[in-house]
Amino acid sequence: MHAPAVVALCAALAEAGFAAAAVDLPLQGERASRKLSARLAACVARPERAGVDLLLWQEFLRQAEHDLAAAADALATRRELDLTRVACLGFEPGAEAAAALATRDTRVRAFRRVEEGEAPAPILRFLRERPCGAA
């Protein structure tokens, strides 16, 4: 089950005419692990702690970027979508993985970190102002 903020953002994107895919990244949502998810959250909350769980953080980023690329692959099979207008939005801790994907995958035309509690309006404005925006 996706976090309410993710569901609300996807609904706002769909209402504005954007296609949206919400991906449960490793240790998030239905893929959560009581022990490892808490350790990952600690790395995000206190970046100075990331060195303690560096291998966990690196593996999360590797798997998360792979999962996001797989989602982009799945979207690429949808003929009704304009694949020249793909953006990747990321909530913590997935924002780092989304940023990494955006730098490596030429299909991703824009990236934006979404802050906790952020309203959809500035996100929609950002998307409309980028090459991925409404035609």
Buried (B, 14 or more C-beta within 10 A) or exposed (E): EBBEBBEEBBEBBEEBEBBBEBBBBBBBBEEEEEEBBEBBBBBBEEEEBBEEBEEBBEBBBEBBBBBBBEBBEEBEEEEEEEEEBBBBBBBEBBBBBBBBBBEEBEBBBBBBBBEEEBEBEEBBEBBEEBEBBEE
